[in-house]
């Protein structure tokens, strides 16, 4: 049975697994690194906050969040990505500032109002049920907590303003959306969103 290009992409990037997943993680760390750092900057994390990173992949943003906030939790369904993120964040894991768990946007495994900030980069297009994912992220945010989400605009599952409407329908407020150009000649334009759970 032949392997299609779509199956290879899924194993490397969509649902990383096996050798292709590990190689995909290396590519993601390089290709998404600037956006991960930008999203952490946009979130304006403080040393008193707990952060949830949905789909941290190889852990670039998770590591930075763990360095800036009190603690950061990464949930990812891929064992390969969790292993890469744990290796990258070894010092933060050892210090108790970062922890990783199997999970997804729709099933974080966290208690209600457990985190101050939710971050997600190039992950929303992989959620099987966005309404479920947004409802779960609203649930785990503390009142007044904030969400910062970024995705390649060309790979958004729906147009940017339709995704913004989904966030509003889920109960998020103070919504802002914009596009950001990561550095690099071939870097795709990023659609970004910032919103809050109502107080």
N, C-alpha and C positions, 0 to 999 in steps of 0.2 A: 504494500500500500504506500503510495507516494505521499510525501508531506508537502502541503501547499505553503505558499508564501504567507498566507494569513495565519496558518497554524504556527509557523516559525515566529512570526511577530507576536502572536499571543503567548507563546512559551517564553519569549525573551522580555516582553514589555507588558502585555495585557494582564496575564496571570502567570508571573514568572515562576519557572520550575526547572529543575535539572541544570545541566551545564549551560543551556541557552539562557536560563533565568539568571544564573550568576554572571554570565557575560553581559546580559542586558543591564544588570545592576551597575556594572562598571561604566557602561555607556551612559546610563541615567545619572550617575554621580557627576560625570563630566558635563553632559548636556543640560541637565536641570539645575546644576549647582548655583548659577547666578540667580535664577528665579527663586530657588529655595531661600537664599540669603535675603533677597529682596522682600519676600513675603514675611520673613521674620522681622525685618526692619519695619515694614508697614504695620505689623501687629504691635509694635512698641511694648514689648514684654517688660515686665518689672520683676525684681527679685522676689516679690511676694506671691507671684502667680504660679498656677498649675496649668500646663498646656497639654492639649491632646493633638497629636499629629496623625492624621488619617492617611494611611498609605505612605509611610515614610520612605519606602524603597530602601536604597542603600544608606540612608540616615544623615544626609548632609544637613537638612533643615532641622532634623531631630537633635543632632549634636549641638547646633547653635542655640536652639531653644533651651536645651538642657544647661547650657552655659549661662544664659541670660535670665532664665526664670528659676523659681524655686525647684520645680521638677517638670519633667516632660514625659509623656506616655505616648509610645508609638504603637498603633494597632495596624496590623497588616496580615492578610490571609496567607501570604507566601512564606513558607519556612526559609527559603533561600534569601528573600529580602530581609527577614528578621535576623538571620545569621550575619548578613553583610552589615546591617545597621548596628547590631550588637558589637561587632568587631570595630567599626568606626567609632562608636561611642563607648569604648571599653572603659576609659577613665571616668566618664560621667556615670556609667552603670555602676562601677566600683564605688563611686562616691554617693550612690543613691539618688542621683539627680535625673537619671533616665532609666525607664523600664520599658520593655517590649512585651507585647501579648498578641496572640492570634485574635483577629477581629477585623471588622470592616466598618464603613460608615453606618450601615444599618444595624450592626450588632457590635457595639464597642465593648460590652461587658462592664461598663462603668455605672456607678450609682447616679441617681438624679442629682443635678447641680453639683457635679464633682469637679468641674474644671472652669477656669476663668477665660480661656482662649482655645479655639479650635483652628488648626491650620491644615490646609490640604493643597497640594501641588500636583497637577496633571494626574488626577485620580477620579474626578467626578464622572468622566466619560466611561468609566469602568463599572459604575454602580448599577446593579441590575434593577434597582427601584429607587429613583432619586427622592420620591416623596417619603419613603421609609427612611432614607439616609438623612434627609434634612430634619425630619421629625426626631430622629434619634439624637442628632447633634444639638438640636434645640433643647432636648430633654437633659442632656448631660452638662449643658452650660449653666452656670450660675446666673441669676437675674442680673442683667447689665453686662453679661459676658459677651465676648465678641468672636466672630467668625471671619477669617481671611482665607479666601479660596482663589486659586489661580489654575488656569488650564490653557493649553494651546488653543487659540481661538478657532483655528481651522478644524480642530477635532472635537469641538463642543458637540454634545448630543443634540442640542437645539440652539437657535440663535442666542446671543448673549443676553438680550433684553428679555427673552422668554425664560431663560434660566433665572434671571433676576426676579421675574414675576413668580416663579416657583418658590424662591426663597421667601418672598413676601407672603405667599399663600401658606407657607409652612409656619408663619408666625414671627419671622425675623423683622426687625424694624431698622430705621436709620440706614437703609441700604444705599450703598454707593457702588458704582461699577465704572470701569475704565479699561483701556488697553495699555499695555506696557511692552516696550521693545527690549528684550534681553540683548546683551552684547553678543557680537558675533555676526558674521556675514550671512550665515544660513539659519540663524535662530528664528523660529517662528514667533509671531506676535502672540503675546499672552493676554487673555481676557481675565480680569481680576475683579473680585467682589469683596466688599467689607460690609458686615451687618452686625446687629446686636440682638441678643435675647432681651425682650422688654423687662424693665425693672419690676 
